């Protein structure tokens, strides 16, 4: 098992916040049209990349979805 990161609480809170933001953006994407959908998808992808970086810092299955 990997050790927890040095700034464990901050990363954990950041993970939850980013996850919520992705859900909000996905809902907004369903209601949007055309070029706006592409911009929202780009933001979602960026947030998803950040989530993946955070996940790699923690032990496997630490964040259960």
C-alpha positions as CSV (number, residue, x, y, z in Angstrom):
1,X,0.0,0.0,0.0
2,X,1.3,3.4,-0.9
3,X,1.6,6.0,1.8
4,X,-0.7,9.0,1.9
5,X,0.6,12.2,0.4
6,X,2.0,14.8,2.6
7,X,-0.9,17.2,2.0
8,X,-3.5,14.5,2.4
9,X,-6.5,16.6,3.5
10,X,-6.0,19.3,0.8
11,X,-5.8,16.7,-2.0
12,X,-8.9,14.9,-0.6
13,X,-10.9,18.0,-0.5
14,X,-9.7,19.0,-4.0
15,X,-10.7,15.6,-5.4
16,X,-14.2,16.0,-4.0
17,X,-14.6,19.5,-5.3
18,X,-13.3,18.7,-8.8
19,X,-15.6,15.7,-8.9
20,X,-18.6,17.8,-8.1
21,X,-17.6,20.4,-10.7
22,X,-17.4,17.7,-13.4
23,X,-20.9,16.6,-12.5
24,X,-22.2,20.2,-12.8
25,X,-20.4,20.6,-16.2
26,X,-21.8,17.4,-17.5
27,X,-25.3,18.5,-16.7
28,X,-24.7,21.9,-18.3
29,X,-23.2,20.1,-21.4
30,X,-26.5,18.2,-21.9
31,X,-28.4,21.5,-21.9
32,X,-26.0,23.4,-24.2
33,X,-25.6,23.6,-28.0
34,X,-22.9,23.6,-30.6
35,X,-19.5,25.2,-29.8
36,X,-20.4,25.6,-26.1
37,X,-20.5,21.8,-25.8
38,X,-17.0,21.5,-27.1
39,X,-15.7,24.1,-24.6
40,X,-17.5,22.4,-21.7
41,X,-16.0,19.0,-22.8
42,X,-12.6,20.6,-22.8
43,X,-13.1,21.8,-19.3
44,X,-14.3,18.3,-18.2
45,X,-11.3,16.7,-19.7
46,X,-9.0,19.1,-18.0
47,X,-10.6,18.4,-14.6
48,X,-10.5,14.7,-15.3
49,X,-6.7,14.9,-15.9
50,X,-6.3,16.6,-12.5
51,X,-8.4,13.9,-10.8
52,X,-6.2,11.3,-12.4
53,X,-3.1,13.0,-11.0
54,X,-4.6,13.1,-7.5
55,X,-5.6,9.5,-7.7
56,X,-2.1,8.4,-8.5
57,X,-0.9,10.0,-5.3
58,X,-3.1,7.8,-3.2
59,X,-3.3,4.1,-2.6
60,X,-5.4,2.0,-5.0
61,X,-9.2,2.2,-4.4
62,X,-8.8,5.1,-2.0
63,X,-11.4,7.1,-3.8
64,X,-14.4,4.9,-4.5
65,X,-16.8,6.0,-7.1
